[in-house]
Amino acid sequence: MYRSTIAGAAAVTVAAGLVLTNALAAHAAAGCRVTYTVTSQWQGGFGASVDVTNLGDPLTGWRLTWSFTAGQTISQLWNGTATQSGAQVTVVNAGWNGGIGTGGSVDVGLNGSWTGGNPAPTDFALNGVACTGSTTPTTAPTSSAPATGVLDQVSTPSRVRVAGSGAQYTWPGTYFEGRFRGTGVGLVLNDSNNDYVVQVDGSTVATLVTPGQTTYWIRNLANGDHTVRLAKRTESPWAVGEFDGLVADAGGTILAKPIAHTRQMEFIGDSWTAGYGDMSTTRDCNSNGGVTRNTNADVSFGALTAKALNADYQIDAWSGLGMVRNYNGQNPSYDFRTYYDSDLQALYNSQAWQVPSTWRPQVIVIGLGINDFSTALNAGERWTTIDQLAAAYRTAYLGFIDKLRTRYGASAFIVLTYPDLSYQTTAFADSVQQIVQTRNAAGDARVSALYYDNAALGLDLLGCDWHPSQHDHQILATAITQHLATLPLTW
């Protein structure tokens, strides 16, 4: 899989009624002065600069807030990251300009839209302190620290390893759900490799891009009981992520974790299952952030299917790997089966995942074979003909199903999926059908196949590198749900 980073102007994130900030240190004295200047204006649009001078003690991180009074909306901002909820605007420092000494200043530029008027805001505040042009003593609000381990606070069906009071993980789509009472909550993270989506009460409030070691705060919620969900968007088979728990904001408390769902689903596969590049609308992702920034396992077909069916789920997927052969014959010393049992995939300290007694998926959806068959055999590979490859694939697949039966029992429904690869070979489709027939003939009636007819389903494959787009993942989720409706499920 390919990786890239984002540079340039910070994106504006809109979240209803929420403010996302970094945890900020307390200071003995605080004060600020703000000069807001409209630098240009045209019909329906304007540009502005916001010059902030720190009059208090030196800052190592800053958060500037204000409210527009005439419906203005920010469309672009630089030198910081903006969140706008209605009239309320919050700007958090960029990675390179968080430090402001006493008397120092920082300038934020923005473009926006307006209708009917464009008055300047007047209620600026820096780190919660009103910018009045003078300094006042201040104390940062206290927050309760996690009193227990992260898995005592949150529910997760994902493959995780306890590390002190935190949890470590690598598999895509790993997610945690917790509950709290109050107006805000902090998420303690230690991960410079992955991107995350954060949801509160079912609504997405933030996307965290390689957050690093920090606490991210969600504030300004209505006072009451809330559910927070943190989901890993990206793949990281060689790099661990770590979630260290929830922290209640001042006056709040962490509540008992949500009860696990009785329905469970496991999705096993390759890049299609992992959601590789699914947020892109162009197959060439070199100019729109790269594969990693455009990948979101939380809206892959597996996640969409499970959520629609009110089921907990795992996404055990790895881009480029196959059942016996990886994409274009690469890395022949291992394949997907090599790592399926592992807790932290390819990390040097990975161990066999200890399957908890609480994890017994009633549905297992497997999508392995695209990498085995989508490219022609190369000289020097173990197989010299496609028939030899197909025979090895069938043998390995049957053995893999045996493993799943040993692990989860005979009652789980196993669905083997496969897309249209007829342009390359029919060996993939023929092999999957033969595997199902072999299992059924042996008395295992709970194995079936689901064919994705790309043209008939209307897949556009506009994700990165000809992968399913968000449009396609929704279609695939519907196809799986419809297939499951034909099975005698009693969950």
C-alpha positions as CSV (number, residue, x, y, z in Angstrom):
1,M,0.0,0.0,0.0
2,Y,1.2,3.5,-0.7
3,R,1.6,6.3,1.9
4,S,1.7,10.1,1.6
5,T,1.3,13.1,3.8
6,I,-0.7,16.3,3.5
7,A,0.9,19.7,3.3
8,G,-0.3,23.2,2.7
9,A,-3.5,25.0,3.8
10,A,-5.3,23.3,6.7
11,A,-8.8,22.0,5.9
12,V,-12.0,23.3,7.5
13,T,-14.0,20.7,9.4
14,V,-17.7,21.4,10.1
15,A,-19.2,19.7,13.2
16,A,-22.6,20.4,14.6
17,G,-22.3,21.8,18.1
18,L,-18.8,20.5,18.8
19,V,-15.3,21.8,19.3
20,L,-12.2,19.7,18.8
21,T,-9.0,20.9,20.5
22,N,-5.7,19.7,21.7
23,A,-5.2,19.5,25.5
24,L,-3.6,22.9,26.5
25,A,-1.4,23.6,29.4
26,A,-2.4,26.0,32.2
27,H,-0.7,29.4,32.5
28,A,-0.4,31.8,35.5
29,A,-1.3,34.8,33.4
30,A,-3.1,35.0,30.1
31,G,-4.2,37.8,27.8
32,C,-4.3,38.7,24.1
33,R,-5.1,41.2,21.5
34,V,-6.6,40.4,18.1
35,T,-6.7,42.5,15.0
36,Y,-9.2,41.3,12.4
37,T,-8.9,42.8,8.9
38,V,-11.0,42.1,5.8
39,T,-8.3,42.1,3.2
40,S,-10.5,41.7,0.2
41,Q,-14.2,41.3,-0.6
42,W,-16.3,40.4,-3.6
43,Q,-19.9,39.5,-4.2
44,G,-20.6,36.5,-1.9
45,G,-17.0,36.1,-0.8
46,F,-14.2,37.7,1.2
47,G,-10.7,37.2,2.5
48,A,-9.5,38.2,6.0
49,S,-6.5,38.1,8.3
50,V,-6.6,37.5,12.0
51,D,-3.5,38.8,13.8
52,V,-3.2,37.4,17.4
53,T,-0.8,38.9,19.9
54,N,-0.1,36.9,23.1
55,L,0.1,39.3,26.1
56,G,0.4,36.6,28.7
57,D,2.9,33.9,29.6
58,P,4.5,32.0,26.7
59,L,2.2,29.4,25.0
60,T,3.2,26.0,23.6
61,G,-0.2,25.5,21.9
62,W,-3.1,27.8,21.2
63,R,-6.8,27.7,20.4
64,L,-8.5,30.9,19.1
65,T,-12.3,31.1,19.1
66,W,-14.8,33.7,17.8
67,S,-18.3,33.9,16.4
68,F,-19.5,35.4,13.2
69,T,-22.7,37.5,13.5
70,A,-24.0,37.6,9.9
71,G,-23.8,34.0,8.7
72,Q,-20.3,34.1,7.3
73,T,-18.8,30.6,6.6
74,I,-15.1,29.8,6.3
75,S,-14.1,27.9,3.1
76,Q,-10.3,27.9,3.5
77,L,-7.9,28.7,6.3
78,W,-4.1,28.6,6.6
79,N,-1.7,28.7,9.6
80,G,-4.1,26.6,11.6
81,T,-6.9,24.1,11.6
82,A,-10.5,25.5,11.8
83,T,-13.7,23.9,13.0
84,Q,-17.0,25.8,12.4
85,S,-20.3,25.0,14.1
86,G,-22.9,27.5,13.0
87,A,-21.6,30.9,13.9
88,Q,-18.9,29.5,16.3
89,V,-15.4,29.2,14.9
90,T,-12.4,27.5,16.6
91,V,-8.9,27.6,15.2
92,V,-6.1,25.4,16.6
93,N,-2.5,26.0,15.9
94,A,-0.7,24.2,13.1
95,G,2.2,21.8,14.0
96,W,4.8,24.5,13.4
97,N,3.3,27.6,15.0
98,G,2.0,26.4,18.4
99,G,4.7,28.4,20.4
100,I,3.9,32.1,21.0
101,G,6.2,33.9,23.4
102,T,5.1,36.8,25.5
103,G,4.5,39.7,23.1
104,G,4.7,37.4,20.2
105,S,2.0,37.1,17.5
106,V,0.7,34.7,14.9
107,D,-1.3,35.6,11.8
108,V,-4.2,33.4,10.5
109,G,-5.5,33.9,7.0
110,L,-8.9,32.8,5.7
111,N,-11.3,32.9,2.8
112,G,-15.0,32.7,3.4
113,S,-18.5,33.5,2.1
114,W,-21.1,36.0,3.2
115,T,-24.6,37.1,2.4
116,G,-26.1,40.4,3.2
117,G,-23.3,41.7,5.4
118,N,-19.8,41.0,6.6
119,P,-19.2,42.6,10.0
120,A,-16.0,41.8,11.9
121,P,-16.3,39.4,14.9
122,T,-15.7,41.0,18.3
123,D,-15.7,38.1,20.8
124,F,-12.2,36.6,20.3
125,A,-10.7,34.4,23.0
126,L,-7.3,32.7,23.2
127,N,-7.2,29.4,25.1
128,G,-10.6,30.3,26.6
129,V,-9.5,33.8,27.8
130,A,-11.2,36.8,26.2
131,C,-8.9,39.0,24.1
132,T,-9.4,42.3,25.9
133,G,-6.0,43.7,25.4
134,S,-4.9,43.0,29.0
135,T,-3.8,40.0,31.1
136,T,-5.7,38.2,33.8
137,P,-4.7,35.2,36.1
138,T,-6.2,32.0,34.8
139,T,-6.3,28.3,35.7
140,A,-7.0,25.6,33.2
141,P,-10.1,23.4,34.0
142,T,-9.2,20.1,35.6
143,S,-10.1,16.8,34.0
144,S,-10.5,13.4,35.5
145,A,-7.8,10.9,34.4
146,P,-8.7,7.3,33.4
147,A,-9.0,5.4,36.6
148,T,-9.0,2.0,35.0
149,G,-7.6,0.3,31.9
150,V,-9.0,1.3,28.5
151,L,-10.8,-2.0,28.0
152,D,-12.7,-1.4,31.3
153,Q,-13.9,1.9,29.8
154,V,-14.7,1.0,26.3
155,S,-16.1,-1.9,24.3
156,T,-14.3,-3.3,21.2
157,P,-14.6,-6.6,19.3
158,S,-11.4,-5.8,17.5
159,R,-8.1,-7.6,17.8
160,V,-6.2,-5.6,20.4
161,R,-3.4,-6.3,22.8
162,V,-3.4,-4.8,26.3
163,A,-0.4,-2.6,26.9
164,G,-0.3,-1.2,30.4
165,S,-3.6,0.7,30.8
166,G,-3.9,1.1,27.0
167,A,-4.7,-1.1,24.0
168,Q,-2.5,-1.7,20.9
169,Y,-3.6,-2.8,17.5
170,T,-2.8,-2.8,13.8
171,W,-5.8,-4.4,11.9
172,P,-7.9,-1.9,9.8
173,G,-11.3,-0.9,11.1
174,T,-10.4,-1.4,14.8
175,Y,-12.9,0.6,16.8
176,F,-13.7,1.5,20.4
177,E,-17.0,2.7,21.9
178,G,-17.5,4.3,25.3
179,R,-20.0,6.4,27.3
180,F,-19.6,9.5,29.4
181,R,-21.7,12.1,31.1
182,G,-21.1,15.8,30.8
183,T,-20.2,18.3,28.2
184,G,-17.0,17.0,26.8
185,V,-14.5,14.1,26.7
186,G,-10.9,13.6,25.8
187,L,-9.5,10.7,23.8
188,V,-5.9,9.7,24.8
189,L,-4.0,8.5,21.8
190,N,-0.4,7.5,21.0
191,D,-0.3,7.0,17.2
192,S,1.7,8.8,14.6
193,N,0.8,6.3,11.8
194,N,-2.9,6.1,11.5
195,D,-6.0,8.3,10.8
196,Y,-9.2,8.0,12.8
197,V,-12.8,9.0,12.7
198,V,-14.5,10.2,15.9
199,Q,-18.2,10.0,16.4
200,V,-20.5,11.2,19.2
201,D,-24.0,9.9,19.5
202,G,-23.8,8.5,16.0
203,S,-22.6,11.7,14.2
204,T,-19.1,12.1,12.9
205,V,-17.4,15.1,14.6
206,A,-13.7,14.8,13.6
207,T,-11.1,13.1,11.4
208,L,-7.8,12.8,13.2
209,V,-4.8,12.6,10.9
210,T,-1.8,10.8,12.5
211,P,-2.5,12.5,15.9
212,G,0.7,11.4,17.6
213,Q,0.8,11.2,21.5
214,T,-1.9,13.6,22.7
215,T,-5.3,14.0,24.1
216,Y,-8.0,15.2,21.7
217,W,-10.9,16.9,23.2
218,I,-14.5,17.1,22.1
219,R,-16.3,19.9,24.0
220,N,-19.4,22.2,24.0
221,L,-21.8,19.2,24.0
222,A,-25.2,19.5,25.7
223,N,-24.8,18.3,29.3
224,G,-26.0,14.7,29.5
225,D,-25.1,11.1,28.6
226,H,-23.3,10.5,25.4
227,T,-21.7,7.7,23.4
228,V,-18.3,8.3,21.8
229,R,-16.8,6.1,19.1
230,L,-13.2,6.0,17.8
231,A,-12.5,4.0,14.6
232,K,-9.2,3.5,12.8
233,R,-9.5,4.4,9.1
234,T,-6.1,3.2,7.8
235,E,-4.0,0.1,7.4
236,S,-0.7,-0.3,9.4
237,P,0.5,-3.9,9.3
238,W,4.0,-2.8,10.3
239,A,3.1,0.0,12.7
240,V,1.1,-0.2,15.9
241,G,-1.5,2.2,17.1
242,E,-2.4,2.8,20.7
243,F,-5.5,4.0,22.4
244,D,-5.1,4.9,26.1
245,G,-8.6,5.6,27.1
246,L,-11.2,8.4,27.8
247,V,-10.9,11.4,30.0
248,A,-14.0,13.2,31.2
249,D,-14.0,17.0,31.0
250,A,-14.4,19.1,34.1
251,G,-17.6,18.1,36.0
252,G,-18.1,15.0,33.9
253,T,-17.6,11.3,34.4
254,I,-16.9,8.2,32.4
255,L,-19.8,5.8,32.4
256,A,-20.0,2.0,32.1
257,K,-19.0,0.9,28.6
258,P,-21.7,-0.1,26.1
259,I,-23.0,-3.7,26.1
260,A,-21.6,-5.7,23.2
261,H,-24.1,-6.6,20.4
262,T,-25.3,-10.2,20.2
263,R,-24.8,-10.1,16.4
264,Q,-21.2,-10.5,15.2
265,M,-19.6,-10.5,11.8
266,E,-16.0,-11.1,10.6
267,F,-14.8,-9.7,7.3
268,I,-11.6,-11.3,5.9
269,G,-9.9,-10.1,2.8
270,D,-7.6,-7.9,0.9
271,S,-7.6,-4.2,-0.2
272,W,-11.3,-4.3,-1.2
273,T,-12.2,-5.4,2.4
274,A,-9.8,-2.9,3.9
275,G,-11.4,0.1,2.1
276,Y,-8.2,0.9,0.2
277,G,-8.6,4.4,-1.3
278,D,-12.4,4.3,-1.0
279,M,-12.9,8.0,-0.2
280,S,-11.3,9.1,-3.5
281,T,-13.3,10.0,-6.6
282,T,-10.3,9.5,-8.9
283,R,-8.2,6.4,-9.6
284,D,-5.0,8.4,-9.5
285,C,-4.6,9.5,-5.9
286,N,-1.1,11.1,-6.3
287,S,-2.6,14.6,-6.3
288,N,-5.4,14.3,-3.7
289,G,-3.6,13.1,-0.6
290,G,-2.5,9.6,-1.6
291,V,-4.0,6.3,-0.7
292,T,-3.7,6.6,3.1
293,R,-5.5,9.9,3.3
294,N,-8.2,8.5,1.0
295,T,-8.7,5.2,2.9
296,N,-11.5,4.8,5.4
297,A,-12.2,1.2,6.7
298,D,-15.1,2.6,8.8
299,V,-17.1,3.1,5.7
300,S,-16.0,0.0,3.8
301,F,-18.6,-2.5,2.8
302,G,-18.0,-4.7,5.9
303,A,-18.5,-1.8,8.3
304,L,-21.5,-0.6,6.4
305,T,-23.1,-4.0,6.4
306,A,-22.5,-4.7,10.1
307,K,-23.8,-1.3,11.2
308,A,-26.9,-1.7,9.1
309,L,-27.5,-5.1,10.8
310,N,-26.7,-3.8,14.3
311,A,-23.7,-6.1,14.6
312,D,-20.2,-5.9,16.1
313,Y,-17.5,-6.7,13.5
314,Q,-13.9,-7.3,12.8
315,I,-12.1,-6.3,9.5
316,D,-9.2,-8.6,9.1
317,A,-7.8,-7.5,5.8
318,W,-4.4,-6.7,4.2
319,S,-4.0,-5.0,0.9
320,G,-2.0,-6.9,-1.7
321,L,-2.1,-10.3,-0.1
322,G,-3.8,-13.4,-1.4
323,M,-4.7,-16.9,-0.3
324,V,-1.6,-18.4,-1.8
325,R,-0.2,-15.7,-4.1
326,N,0.3,-12.0,-3.5
327,Y,-0.3,-9.2,-6.0
328,N,1.9,-9.8,-9.1
329,G,3.7,-12.6,-7.2
330,Q,5.4,-10.3,-4.7
331,N,6.8,-11.5,-1.4
332,P,6.3,-15.2,-2.0
333,S,7.5,-16.2,1.5
334,Y,4.2,-15.3,3.0
335,D,0.5,-14.8,2.2
336,F,-2.6,-13.7,4.0
337,R,-2.8,-17.0,5.9
338,T,0.6,-16.4,7.4
339,Y,-0.7,-13.5,9.5
340,Y,-4.4,-14.3,9.9
341,D,-3.9,-15.7,13.5
342,S,-1.7,-12.7,14.6
343,D,-2.8,-9.9,17.0
344,L,-0.5,-7.2,15.6
345,Q,0.0,-8.5,12.0
346,A,3.7,-8.1,10.9
347,L,5.1,-6.4,14.0
348,Y,8.2,-8.1,15.3
349,N,6.5,-8.9,18.7
350,S,3.2,-10.1,17.1
351,Q,1.7,-13.1,18.8
352,A,-1.2,-15.4,18.1
353,W,-4.4,-13.6,18.9
354,Q,-6.2,-15.3,21.8
355,V,-9.7,-15.6,20.6
356,P,-12.0,-14.6,23.5
357,S,-15.0,-16.8,24.3
358,T,-17.2,-13.8,23.6
359,W,-16.2,-13.6,19.9
360,R,-18.2,-16.1,17.9
361,P,-19.3,-14.5,14.6
362,Q,-22.5,-15.8,13.1
363,V,-21.4,-14.6,9.7
364,I,-18.0,-14.6,8.1
365,V,-17.5,-12.9,4.8
366,I,-14.2,-13.8,2.9
367,G,-12.8,-11.9,-0.1
368,L,-9.5,-13.5,-1.0
369,G,-8.4,-14.3,-4.5
370,I,-8.1,-11.0,-6.4
371,N,-4.4,-10.8,-5.7
372,D,-4.0,-14.5,-6.5
373,F,-5.5,-14.2,-10.0
374,S,-5.5,-10.6,-11.2
375,T,-2.0,-10.6,-12.6
376,A,-0.2,-13.1,-14.9
377,L,2.2,-15.6,-13.5
378,N,5.9,-14.5,-13.6
379,A,8.9,-16.5,-14.4
380,G,10.3,-18.2,-11.3
381,E,7.0,-18.5,-9.4
382,R,6.0,-21.7,-7.8
383,W,3.3,-22.3,-10.4
384,T,4.0,-22.5,-14.2
385,T,0.3,-22.6,-15.2
386,I,-2.9,-21.0,-14.0
387,D,-4.3,-24.5,-13.4
388,Q,-1.6,-25.3,-10.9
389,L,-2.2,-22.0,-9.2
390,A,-6.0,-22.6,-9.1
391,A,-5.4,-26.1,-7.6
392,A,-3.2,-24.7,-4.9
393,Y,-5.7,-21.9,-4.2
394,R,-8.6,-24.4,-3.8
395,T,-6.6,-26.6,-1.4
396,A,-5.5,-23.6,0.7
397,Y,-9.0,-22.2,0.8
398,L,-10.6,-25.4,1.9
399,G,-7.9,-25.7,4.7
400,F,-8.7,-22.1,5.7
401,I,-12.4,-22.9,6.0
402,D,-11.4,-25.9,8.2
403,K,-9.5,-23.5,10.4
404,L,-12.5,-21.2,10.8
405,R,-14.8,-24.2,11.6
406,T,-12.4,-25.3,14.3
407,R,-12.2,-21.8,15.7
408,Y,-15.9,-20.7,15.5
409,G,-17.9,-23.9,15.1
410,A,-20.2,-25.3,12.5
411,S,-23.0,-22.9,13.0
412,A,-21.4,-19.8,11.4
413,F,-22.4,-18.9,7.8
414,I,-19.4,-18.4,5.6
415,V,-19.8,-16.4,2.4
416,L,-17.1,-16.5,-0.2
417,T,-17.1,-13.3,-2.4
418,Y,-15.5,-12.8,-5.7
419,P,-15.6,-9.9,-8.3
420,D,-15.5,-10.1,-12.1
421,L,-12.0,-11.1,-13.2
422,S,-13.1,-12.6,-16.5
423,Y,-10.9,-10.2,-18.4
424,Q,-7.9,-12.0,-16.9
425,T,-9.1,-15.5,-16.1
426,T,-12.1,-17.6,-15.2
427,A,-10.0,-19.7,-12.8
428,F,-10.9,-17.4,-9.9
429,A,-14.7,-17.8,-10.3
430,D,-14.5,-21.5,-11.2
431,S,-12.3,-22.2,-8.1
432,V,-14.7,-20.4,-5.7
433,Q,-17.7,-22.3,-7.0
434,Q,-15.8,-25.6,-6.7
435,I,-14.9,-24.8,-3.1
436,V,-18.5,-24.2,-2.2
437,Q,-19.6,-27.3,-4.0
438,T,-17.0,-29.4,-2.2
439,R,-18.0,-28.0,1.2
440,N,-21.7,-28.5,0.5
441,A,-21.1,-32.0,-0.8
442,A,-19.3,-32.9,2.5
443,G,-22.3,-31.8,4.5
444,D,-21.3,-28.2,5.3
445,A,-24.4,-26.4,4.0
446,R,-23.5,-23.1,5.6
447,V,-20.9,-22.1,2.9
448,S,-22.1,-20.1,0.0
449,A,-20.7,-17.8,-2.7
450,L,-21.6,-14.3,-3.7
451,Y,-20.5,-13.0,-7.1
452,Y,-20.0,-9.3,-7.6
453,D,-20.9,-8.6,-11.2
454,N,-19.1,-5.2,-11.6
455,A,-21.2,-4.1,-14.6
456,A,-24.6,-5.3,-13.3
457,L,-24.0,-3.8,-9.9
458,G,-22.9,-0.5,-11.4
459,L,-19.5,-0.4,-9.7
460,D,-17.4,2.6,-10.9
461,L,-14.1,1.5,-9.3
462,L,-13.2,5.1,-8.9
463,G,-11.2,4.6,-5.7
464,C,-7.5,4.8,-5.7
465,D,-5.9,2.4,-8.3
466,W,-9.2,1.1,-9.6
467,H,-10.5,0.1,-6.2
468,P,-14.1,0.4,-5.1
469,S,-15.2,3.9,-4.3
470,Q,-17.5,5.0,-1.5
471,H,-20.4,4.6,-4.0
472,D,-19.2,1.0,-4.7
473,H,-18.9,0.0,-1.0
474,Q,-22.5,1.0,-0.4
475,I,-23.5,-1.2,-3.3
476,L,-21.4,-4.1,-2.1
477,A,-22.9,-3.7,1.4
478,T,-26.4,-3.9,-0.1
479,A,-25.4,-7.0,-2.1
480,I,-24.1,-8.8,1.0
481,T,-27.2,-7.8,3.0
482,Q,-29.4,-9.2,0.3
483,H,-27.5,-12.4,0.1
484,L,-27.7,-12.9,3.9
485,A,-31.4,-12.4,3.7
486,T,-31.6,-15.6,1.6
487,L,-29.8,-17.6,4.4
488,P,-31.6,-19.2,7.4
489,L,-29.9,-16.9,9.9
490,T,-31.4,-16.9,13.4
491,W,-29.3,-14.3,15.1
